[in-house]
Amino acid sequence: MTTMDQLKQMKIIPLKDQTRLVSIEEFNQRAILFPIDKSAPYEKHLKIVLEDLPTIDEKLLEYIEKKYPRRLESIKSLLKDLGISESRNVRRIYSNHILPILSDDIQWSTKSDSILIAYLIFIYKELYSPQPEQFSNEMEKLKTKLIIKTRQGKFVRINSNGTDIVHLTSLYGCKMSLEVLNLSTHDFIFISDDYYNQYRTELFYQDRERYRFISFLNELDIQDFFLVKREDKGKGEIFLTISFIFAVN
């Protein structure tokens, strides 16, 4: 075993917002990153996601710069050799960070509302919106992993074939929202207004942008009205399944 391998196994790396030291080897599937450039102009959702990534505590670098300024660059070079990265590839952030967290009930439940909301906006803005056709294959997997905040203030894993069918509202520009039924005993499960309210200026500044976001949600089976599915049972038999769900108060 080389010296570098031994160093990667040692718990010597302080992470931002954590009280324990970690090893590089613990994060072999998710790179530890250098702190982001605070002077760079990041969009709101992107800054929230980047700050959620495993990041070396900037206090360590500040201490080295203050006490040993001549060694700062050589120490940074050593950290890079160990695997600390400056690269923030959006596809890797999705695959190695966001998706594993969304897949694990224990992990996502520790995240704040703003982070979980930012995950959805990140997926839409950074991956889906630029090239929807290239992200289409990933949408089927995302349907089974995605966590959505509802108007009840809870987060649910969307499941168009089960108990958590989430509907859109008129706030998002839907013309046929189930809100119009105004049921007194039961309510449908509606998406939270927070996605719109928190990202109104950067995501919904034009009706066109709002409709593109709705189209993205529709592909995830988050619909404005009843969800109708076409099922081929074979032997020429076609069935249409209408799905909706109530949330009991």
Secondary structure in CASP SS format (residue, H / E / C, confidence):
PFRMAT SS
TARGET T0000
AUTHOR 0000-0000-0000
METHOD secondary structure of the structure
MODEL  1
M C 1.00
T C 1.00
T H 1.00
M H 1.00
D H 1.00
Q H 1.00
L H 1.00
K H 1.00
Q H 1.00
M C 1.00
K C 1.00
I C 1.00
I E 1.00
P E 1.00
L E 1.00
K C 1.00
D C 1.00
Q C 1.00
T C 1.00
R C 1.00
L E 1.00
V E 1.00
S C 1.00
I C 1.00
E H 1.00
E H 1.00
F H 1.00
N C 1.00
Q C 1.00
R C 1.00
A C 1.00
I C 1.00
L E 1.00
F C 1.00
P C 1.00
I C 1.00
D C 1.00
K C 1.00
S C 1.00
A C 1.00
P C 1.00
Y C 1.00
E C 1.00
K H 1.00
H H 1.00
L H 1.00
K H 1.00
I H 1.00
V H 1.00
L H 1.00
E H 1.00
D H 1.00
L C 1.00
P C 1.00
T E 1.00
I E 1.00
D C 1.00
E H 1.00
K H 1.00
L H 1.00
L H 1.00
E H 1.00
Y H 1.00
I H 1.00
E H 1.00
K H 1.00
K H 1.00
Y C 1.00
P H 1.00
R H 1.00
R H 1.00
L H 1.00
E H 1.00
S H 1.00
I H 1.00
K H 1.00
S H 1.00
L H 1.00
L H 1.00
K H 1.00
D H 1.00
L H 1.00
G C 1.00
I C 1.00
S E 1.00
E C 1.00
S C 1.00
R C 1.00
N C 1.00
V H 1.00
R H 1.00
R H 1.00
I H 1.00
Y H 1.00
S H 1.00
N H 1.00
H H 1.00
I H 1.00
L H 1.00
P H 1.00
I H 1.00
L H 1.00
S H 1.00
D C 1.00
D H 1.00
I H 1.00
Q H 1.00
W H 1.00
S C 1.00
T C 1.00
K C 1.00
S C 1.00
D H 1.00
S H 1.00
I H 1.00
L H 1.00
I H 1.00
A H 1.00
Y H 1.00
L H 1.00
I H 1.00
F H 1.00
I H 1.00
Y H 1.00
K H 1.00
E H 1.00
L H 1.00
Y H 1.00
S C 1.00
P C 1.00
Q C 1.00
P H 1.00
E H 1.00
Q H 1.00
F H 1.00
S H 1.00
N H 1.00
E H 1.00
M H 1.00
E H 1.00
K H 1.00
L H 1.00
K H 1.00
T C 1.00
K C 1.00
L C 1.00
I E 1.00
I E 1.00
K E 1.00
T E 1.00
R C 1.00
Q C 1.00
G C 1.00
K C 1.00
F E 1.00
V E 1.00
R E 1.00
I C 1.00
N C 1.00
S C 1.00
N C 1.00
G C 1.00
T C 1.00
D C 1.00
I C 1.00
V C 1.00
H E 1.00
L C 1.00
T C 1.00
S H 1.00
L H 1.00
Y H 1.00
G C 1.00
C C 1.00
K C 1.00
M C 1.00
S C 1.00
L H 1.00
E H 1.00
V H 1.00
L H 1.00
N C 1.00
L C 1.00
S C 1.00
T C 1.00
H E 1.00
D E 1.00
F E 1.00
I C 1.00
F E 1.00
I E 1.00
S C 1.00
D C 1.00
D H 1.00
Y H 1.00
Y H 1.00
N H 1.00
Q H 1.00
Y C 1.00
R H 1.00
T H 1.00
E H 1.00
L H 1.00
F C 1.00
Y C 1.00
Q C 1.00
D H 1.00
R H 1.00
E H 1.00
R H 1.00
Y H 1.00
R H 1.00
F H 1.00
I H 1.00
S H 1.00
F H 1.00
L H 1.00
N H 1.00
E H 1.00
L C 1.00
D C 1.00
I C 1.00
Q E 1.00
D C 1.00
F C 1.00
F C 1.00
L E 1.00
V E 1.00
K E 1.00
R E 1.00
E E 1.00
D E 1.00
K E 1.00
G E 1.00
K C 1.00
G C 1.00
E E 1.00
I E 1.00
F E 1.00
L E 1.00
T E 1.00
I E 1.00
S E 1.00
F C 1.00
I C 1.00
F E 1.00
A E 1.00
V E 1.00
N C 1.00
END
